[in-house]
């Protein structure tokens, strides 16, 4: 199975989907089938794999770093090697980050999914601007599929 997260900031559907639309898919070994989909609540977004690469996503002069090591605060679950382009609930192929699970519910590695508050942006650049790195929440998943909630950026 896999969970797709919409990461296509240039898509015509980005204002509604970008960083907040999730799709659950299963595979029969050769094809992926959408089982369900969901949106995060208004104002909630996934912090992408490299938030510094998206113009306008982060507010100016705010450090989006982890206190533990000073590295960028990001969703480590969204690896570039697992990204895909596919049409979901539309005829337009869009760019998605995928979190892939084995038939046992395990993953290739441990990871974190970081959620932040934000708002839709107007004008050029990202369709979303994230608010405050100190108000992030999310979860960590072990390679065995065990989930632990994380409350605040110091936990990532």
Secondary structure as GFF3:
##gff-version 3
##sequence-region A 1 156
A	DSSP	beta_strand	2	6	.	.	.	ID=ss1
A	DSSP	alpha_helix	14	17	.	.	.	ID=ss2
A	DSSP	beta_strand	21	27	.	.	.	ID=ss3
A	DSSP	beta_strand	32	39	.	.	.	ID=ss4
A	DSSP	beta_strand	44	46	.	.	.	ID=ss5
A	DSSP	three_ten_helix	51	53	.	.	.	ID=ss6
A	DSSP	three_ten_helix	80	82	.	.	.	ID=ss7
A	DSSP	beta_strand	83	87	.	.	.	ID=ss8
A	DSSP	beta_strand	93	100	.	.	.	ID=ss9
A	DSSP	beta_strand	111	120	.	.	.	ID=ss10
A	DSSP	beta_strand	128	130	.	.	.	ID=ss11
A	DSSP	three_ten_helix	133	135	.	.	.	ID=ss12
A	DSSP	beta_strand	137	141	.	.	.	ID=ss13
A	DSSP	beta_strand	147	151	.	.	.	ID=ss14
A	DSSP	three_ten_helix	153	155	.	.	.	ID=ss15
###
